[in-house]
Amino acid sequence: MQTRDARHVTWHHSQVTPDRRAERLGQRGAAVWLTGLSGSGKSTVAMALERRLVEAGRFAYVLDGDNVRHGLCGDLGFGEADRRENIRRVGHVARLFVDAGAIVAAAFISPFRSDRDAVRALLAPGQFFEVHVATPLEVCETRDPKGLYRRARAGEIADFTGISSPYEPPLAAEITLDTGTRSIGECVDAVLERLVTAGILAR
């Protein structure tokens, strides 16, 4: 494989300023990064948030952990190095969406703090909202929509987050949700309220 020479790569700046884009869209770009165990409700909250925003005439899109592995990250496995690369790639895609003025809801287990912090560092202050979907492990296991916990407990899946691989919870998430005790609608309301108070959306 040919090694990329950074001297030949230049970032091309848009002729549309962030303020002009925000004025036209009626919102500012932001990444809502939902992290949590498998089955915690990340994708469900992300999809409901996207629907609510789009129905209100906003520019929003979901980046989902399963979906990106059908193409962008289809060459990656599930070992630690590949999982880190998965988040690195998605972080850069999220950055492009934010630059376009979108509110991007990224739903990824993303178990390692350093990976989430690296995505935050790609964005300007106030553009990254870490949402810890802190649904307890026992609740996630009872859901187990793909049968992954059962297989992990049986030793059929190695390095499974929460069972045989660690999950590092956020130390200072902007939002903490528990879909075991709050409805999806209530969770979406909490995210929207934070986006309003942060100036991403008008009330």
C-alpha positions as CSV (number, residue, x, y, z in Angstrom):
1,M,0.0,0.0,0.0
2,Q,1.3,3.4,-0.9
3,T,2.0,5.7,2.1
4,R,0.2,9.0,2.1
5,D,2.5,12.0,1.9
6,A,0.9,14.8,4.0
7,R,2.7,17.4,2.0
8,H,0.4,16.6,-0.9
9,V,-2.9,16.9,1.1
10,T,-4.5,20.3,1.7
11,W,-7.7,21.1,3.6
12,H,-10.0,23.2,1.3
13,H,-12.0,25.7,3.2
14,S,-15.7,26.3,2.3
15,Q,-16.8,29.7,0.9
16,V,-19.7,29.4,3.3
17,T,-18.9,30.5,6.8
18,P,-20.3,28.6,9.8
19,D,-22.4,31.7,10.8
20,R,-23.9,31.9,7.3
21,R,-24.7,28.2,7.3
22,A,-26.3,28.4,10.7
23,E,-28.3,31.4,9.6
24,R,-29.7,29.5,6.6
25,L,-30.3,26.3,8.5
26,G,-31.6,27.7,11.7
27,Q,-29.3,25.6,13.7
28,R,-25.6,25.0,14.4
29,G,-23.8,21.8,13.7
30,A,-23.2,19.4,16.6
31,A,-22.3,15.8,17.3
32,V,-24.5,14.0,19.8
33,W,-22.3,11.0,20.7
34,L,-24.3,8.2,22.3
35,T,-22.1,5.7,24.1
36,G,-23.1,2.7,26.2
37,L,-23.4,-1.0,26.4
38,S,-24.9,-3.1,23.7
39,G,-28.7,-3.1,24.2
40,S,-28.6,0.1,26.2
41,G,-30.8,2.0,23.8
42,K,-28.3,4.1,21.9
43,S,-29.6,3.5,18.4
44,T,-33.2,3.7,19.5
45,V,-32.6,7.1,21.1
46,A,-30.5,8.3,18.1
47,M,-33.2,7.3,15.6
48,A,-36.0,8.9,17.7
49,L,-33.9,12.1,18.0
50,E,-33.3,12.2,14.3
51,R,-37.0,11.7,13.5
52,R,-38.0,14.5,16.0
53,L,-35.5,16.9,14.5
54,V,-36.4,16.2,10.9
55,E,-40.1,16.4,11.5
56,A,-39.3,19.9,13.0
57,G,-37.6,20.9,9.7
58,R,-34.0,20.4,11.1
59,F,-31.0,18.9,9.4
60,A,-30.1,15.7,11.2
61,Y,-28.6,12.3,10.5
62,V,-27.8,9.1,12.4
63,L,-24.4,7.4,12.2
64,D,-25.1,3.9,13.6
65,G,-22.5,1.3,14.7
66,D,-24.0,-1.5,12.6
67,N,-24.7,0.6,9.6
68,V,-21.1,1.9,9.1
69,R,-19.8,-1.7,9.1
70,H,-21.7,-2.4,5.9
71,G,-19.4,-0.1,4.0
72,L,-17.1,2.5,5.6
73,C,-15.8,0.1,8.2
74,G,-16.6,-3.1,6.5
75,D,-13.0,-4.1,6.5
76,L,-12.6,-3.9,10.2
77,G,-13.0,-6.7,12.8
78,F,-13.9,-6.4,16.5
79,G,-10.4,-6.6,18.2
80,E,-9.3,-3.6,20.1
81,A,-7.2,-2.0,17.4
82,D,-10.0,-2.3,14.8
83,R,-12.6,-1.0,17.2
84,R,-10.4,2.1,17.8
85,E,-10.0,2.6,14.1
86,N,-13.8,2.2,13.7
87,I,-14.3,5.1,16.0
88,R,-11.5,7.2,14.5
89,R,-13.1,6.9,11.0
90,V,-16.6,7.7,12.3
91,G,-15.3,10.6,14.2
92,H,-13.9,12.2,11.0
93,V,-17.2,11.5,9.2
94,A,-19.1,13.1,12.1
95,R,-16.8,16.2,11.9
96,L,-17.8,16.6,8.2
97,F,-21.5,16.4,9.1
98,V,-21.0,19.0,11.8
99,D,-19.1,21.2,9.4
100,A,-22.1,21.0,7.0
101,G,-24.3,22.3,9.8
102,A,-26.0,19.0,10.7
103,I,-26.9,17.6,14.0
104,V,-25.3,14.1,13.8
105,A,-26.4,11.5,16.3
106,A,-23.6,8.9,16.5
107,A,-24.6,5.7,18.3
108,F,-21.6,3.6,19.1
109,I,-20.6,1.5,22.1
110,S,-17.2,3.3,21.9
111,P,-16.0,1.7,25.1
112,F,-12.7,3.6,25.5
113,R,-12.5,7.1,26.9
114,S,-9.5,8.0,24.9
115,D,-11.3,7.3,21.6
116,R,-14.3,9.4,22.6
117,D,-11.9,12.2,23.7
118,A,-10.1,12.0,20.4
119,V,-13.4,12.6,18.6
120,R,-14.2,15.5,20.9
121,A,-10.8,17.0,20.0
122,L,-11.7,17.0,16.3
123,L,-14.5,19.5,16.9
124,A,-14.7,23.0,18.2
125,P,-15.7,23.6,21.8
126,G,-19.4,23.3,22.2
127,Q,-19.9,21.1,19.2
128,F,-19.6,17.7,20.9
129,F,-22.2,16.3,23.3
130,E,-21.3,13.1,25.0
131,V,-24.4,11.2,26.0
132,H,-23.9,8.3,28.3
133,V,-26.7,5.8,27.8
134,A,-26.1,4.4,31.2
135,T,-28.7,1.6,31.2
136,P,-27.4,-1.1,33.6
137,L,-25.8,-4.3,32.3
138,E,-28.6,-6.5,33.8
139,V,-31.2,-4.6,31.8
140,C,-29.2,-4.7,28.6
141,E,-28.8,-8.5,29.1
142,T,-32.5,-9.0,29.5
143,R,-33.1,-7.2,26.1
144,D,-30.2,-8.9,24.2
145,P,-31.9,-8.3,20.8
146,K,-29.1,-10.0,18.8
147,G,-28.4,-12.8,21.4
148,L,-24.9,-11.4,21.8
149,Y,-24.8,-11.5,25.6
150,R,-25.9,-15.1,25.6
151,R,-23.2,-16.0,23.2
152,A,-20.6,-13.9,25.1
153,R,-21.5,-15.7,28.4
154,A,-21.1,-19.0,26.6
155,G,-17.6,-18.0,25.4
156,E,-18.6,-17.8,21.8
157,I,-17.7,-14.1,21.4
158,A,-14.3,-12.8,22.5
159,D,-13.7,-9.3,23.7
160,F,-17.4,-8.5,24.3
161,T,-17.9,-5.2,26.0
162,G,-19.3,-5.5,29.5
163,I,-18.5,-9.2,29.7
164,S,-15.0,-10.0,28.6
165,S,-13.9,-6.5,27.6
166,P,-14.1,-3.4,29.7
167,Y,-16.4,-0.4,29.2
168,E,-15.0,2.9,30.4
169,P,-17.9,5.1,31.3
170,P,-17.7,8.9,30.7
171,L,-16.3,10.9,33.6
172,A,-18.2,14.1,32.7
173,A,-20.8,13.4,30.1
174,E,-23.0,16.3,29.0
175,I,-26.0,14.1,29.3
176,T,-26.7,10.8,31.2
177,L,-29.7,8.7,30.2
178,D,-31.1,5.3,31.5
179,T,-33.6,3.8,29.1
180,G,-34.5,1.3,31.8
181,T,-36.1,4.1,33.9
182,R,-37.0,6.7,31.3
183,S,-39.1,6.5,28.1
184,I,-37.4,7.1,24.7
185,G,-39.5,10.2,24.4
186,E,-38.2,11.5,27.7
187,C,-34.6,10.7,26.7
188,V,-35.0,12.6,23.4
189,D,-36.5,15.6,25.3
190,A,-33.5,15.7,27.5
191,V,-31.1,15.8,24.6
192,L,-33.1,18.4,22.8
193,E,-33.3,20.6,25.9
194,R,-29.5,20.4,26.2
195,L,-29.1,21.4,22.5
196,V,-31.4,24.4,23.1
197,T,-29.6,25.6,26.2
198,A,-26.2,25.2,24.4
199,G,-27.4,27.4,21.5
200,I,-27.4,24.6,18.9
201,L,-31.1,24.9,18.4
202,A,-33.6,27.8,18.9
203,R,-36.4,26.9,21.3
